[in-house]
Amino acid sequence: MRHEQFQTELFRYPFRIELATRYGDCDVMGHINNVAFARLFEESRIQFNMAIHNAADLTYFGQRDRIMLVATHLFYLQELHYPSTVTVGVGIMRIGTSSYTLSAAMFRDDGQCVAVNQSTLVSGENGKSMPLSQALKDAASRMIIDATTPVR
């Protein structure tokens, strides 16, 4: 599996969030470690899902539209150093019957994409998938990544 070129272009993502790295995220050389990349992508996924559900906190997910992460792939493209504030763009690549695929990309202050994350999330309960609710499909359809506009 590889990422697509359009996934490395911030303007294509309908949702963006700025996140700060932490001192504990780096090695002795000041590089942000791989686990920290995963944590930053996790936070962006959570904030994205809260936004499309209009949820103020996580209690919403215990009541309806239970979404589970079933697959995630990280592509490390460049180094990131501490301290840094990154912008993570998030959007939906595909909406299925019971799942959707997210793309997220992390950008340094200079605009360079340092990593891409592709994740599959499934609606389900008690270990079984369930169809996505129509409300979730409608909200998700407003967050589709623009993969067709020519590069600026």
C-alpha positions, -999 to 999 in steps of 0.1 A, spaced: 0 0 0 12 35 -9 -2 69 -4 -13 90 -33 3 123 -42 -29 143 -36 -29 131 0 2 153 6 -15 186 -3 -31 204 26 -55 225 4 -74 192 -4 -85 185 32 -118 199 44 -109 196 81 -77 210 97 -63 211 132 -31 225 147 -14 203 173 18 209 193 45 183 198 57 176 233 92 173 248 84 136 256 77 130 219 114 134 209 146 113 210 180 126 221 185 142 186 153 162 189 134 141 163 98 134 169 95 96 173 71 73 154 48 67 183 43 105 186 33 107 149 6 80 156 -6 99 187 -9 131 167 -29 113 140 -51 97 166 -59 131 181 -68 145 147 -90 115 140 -109 119 173 -113 157 167 -125 151 131 -151 124 142 -163 147 170 -167 175 144 -187 154 119 -210 142 147 -213 176 163 -202 160 195 -189 181 224 -172 151 240 -168 113 237 -200 104 256 -218 107 222 -200 76 209 -213 55 237 -249 62 228 -249 60 189 -228 57 158 -202 36 176 -171 39 154 -141 15 157 -107 19 141 -100 -14 123 -69 -5 102 -44 23 100 -13 28 78 13 55 84 37 68 58 67 87 72 79 112 46 102 136 64 117 143 98 99 165 124 118 182 152 108 194 187 94 219 193 69 220 165 34 229 158 19 209 130 -12 212 110 -31 180 103 -56 179 75 -83 152 76 -109 141 51 -128 111 39 -116 92 9 -144 66 7 -178 60 23 -190 24 23 -220 6 37 -206 1 72 -172 18 70 -154 49 58 -118 55 50 -100 86 63 -69 103 50 -49 126 72 -17 144 65 7 162 88 24 194 77 53 214 93 52 252 96 70 255 63 41 236 45 60 204 39 41 172 44 59 150 69 35 120 71 3 106 57 -21 84 76 -49 63 60 -74 47 84 -105 26 80 -133 31 106 -163 8 109 -197 13 125 -204 -15 148 -214 -29 181 -204 -61 201 -177 -70 175 -200 -69 145 -203 -43 118 -235 -24 113 -246 0 85 -235 36 89 -265 58 99 -279 81 73 -270 111 94 -234 99 96 -233 93 58 -247 128 52 -222 144 75 -193 124 61 -202 133 25 -195 169 33 -160 160 43 -148 142 11 -113 150 1 -109 170 -31 -87 147 -52 -95 162 -86 -87 199 -84 -54 206 -102 -24 213 -80 -21 250 -72 
